[in-house]
Amino acid sequence: MTTKDFTIKWLAYALALLPVWFLNAFLLPKFPLMGVIPMLLPLCAVAVATLEGATAGAGFGLAVGILYDAITLEGIPGAMTFLMALLGLGAGLLAQYALRQDLIGCLICSALALGAIDAMRMGIRLLNSAAPLEAMALVAGKEILWSLCFVPFIYLLFRWVFRRVPKATVL
């Protein structure tokens, strides 16, 4: 793959991320369902990891994590950058070697990724005695279910990009 092909490929993925980021940052917070707002950026990292594999998933997860940390000022600075890279790596490995690289694999990886993010958030809040575990688990469950509703749309968007971008050739 040439440098030009590589640049076009990742620029296309970045452009596909923009409408999801806009939806997540500006539209969905105005209309919370069941009192929660879905997390869409982690789903983007998982979708690319499912389609492209572990290495590309970790790299795109790192970029999504940097964007996530830049727009949300909650929690530990840099934690989501690190976590998104790990989730991209894990989702890519899981999709490549244990699951299929399709919508069902993406859905399973997305559920695991969202569960890991909410488990980290709940752990931090439990250490700070911010809220009881039952209340946090209820909110996390609602957030995960609401977020998973967007997986098919996000997966199809990134699959559309995946089918149109240059692929690495194996000799």
Beta strands, then each sheet from edge to edge (+ up, - down):
end
